[in-house]
Amino acid sequence: MLKKWYADWMFRWETELTTRDENRVVRPVEWGFSWLRDALPRGMEQLGEAPETLANAHEAEAAMLEVNAAILAESDRFFGYTPPGDFRLERRYPALFPTNVRPETLAEDAALRARAERGELPQAEFLRFTSPVRTPFPENDLVNARWYPASPDRQTGEPSRKAMIVMPQWNADAFSHNALCTLFNRFGVSALRLSKPYHDIRRPPELERSDYAVSSNIGRTLAACRQAVVDIRCCVDWLYAQGYRQVGVLGTSLGSCYGFLAAAHDSRLEVCAFNHVSASFGDVVWTGQSTRHIRAAMEQAGLTQERLRALWAGISPAHYMERFEATARTCARRTLVVHAKYDLTFIERYSLEVLRLFEALRVKHEARVLPCGHYTTGETPYKFLDGWYLGSFVYRAFAD
């Protein structure tokens, strides 16, 4: 009885949090081949120039399925890159870059801007470089990662320089997960808090939310994932150039998908913390409360969950499990998986599928369960429990 009451209460709370933002937009489905222009499989390059030449939706869907098959067959090419040559650090006042229009959020944003104008806000240091994956938006292609270097007197062990790349959730503002970075500094671990494509300072001015990262544009969503994975790997390049030799990635929600795919393709990521996970990108979008506007567009176009799952197979962790296991073996990787029991965005059965795949492949990992949902993870007291799981894991992973 008590268990059912708690579950009902949690689902009501979770639903309240996922429905309070009223600026989600239902956009028509687009195939988006042009967003993959430089990554299309051989023989299909013409799709990137003139996708409108496809005769009908069935032909377009068949072509996109072929693109996904090529991504999976040649993922080194899809997630490969030429390292940027313009890494630099810049100092500026941090800004919130909110993605909702709730009065309290807008007031917080205005207060921060006013403090910055008066010079009352401490400046922060940011790593900037040009993403090897280009889009039509210059602001999106200038990668941004807030830099949290650990104090030298806290750096211990051999090698002493350790760092985590931190990727928050979809539609996170620019302050999300900063507290985790300062926590890692206490352990002697430096942190790069990476802004995902189309997020905070990288968000095109035409958007209120980070819609272009995940949307009803099939190709653009694939391309955004590709850019995020490449950006993570570029951050590893920069950290290695600074002398760091123990590097990890922590991702939450969408960030966990990006982090997983980066780790599957880069054995330099020796510590992995995946906070909210799912095996299939398409399943999350179809069943999650926070992506109901995207599902609405897909349904209007006549797509189904099974067909959407296949259209985003190329960015779904389930298809890269064996590759993750292989890279994990080469670097003795430490991995943490956190999921929420009452999650209405990353439905629990899809998180459990990740754990089943790990166990089947004998991937060494730790698993933790939060007694809350996706959005309620950010609420008291659950945010402290989640922080304990993540923080203690990173501390132990680097201390061993």
Buried (B, 14 or more C-beta within 10 A) or exposed (E): EEEEEEEEEBBEBBBEBBEEBEEBEEBEBBBBBBBBBEBBBEEBEEBBEEBEEBEEEEEBBEBBBBBBBBBBEBBEEBBBBEBBEEBEEEEEBBBBBBBBEEEEBEEBBEEBBEEBEEEEBEEBEBBBBBBBBBBEBEEBBBBBBBBBBBEEEEBEEEEBBBBBBBBBBBBBBBBBBBEBBEBBBEBBBBBBBBBBBBBBBBBBEEBBBBBBBBBBBBBBBBBBBBBBBBBBBBBBBBBBEBEBBBBBBBBBBBBBBBBBBBBBBBBBBBBBBBBBBBBBBBBBBBBBBBBBBBBBBBBEBEBEBEBBBBBBBBBBBBBBBEBBBBBBEEBEBBBBBBBBBBBBBBBBEBBBBBBEBBEEEEBEBBBBBBBBBBBBBBBEEBBEBBBEBBBEBBBBBBEE
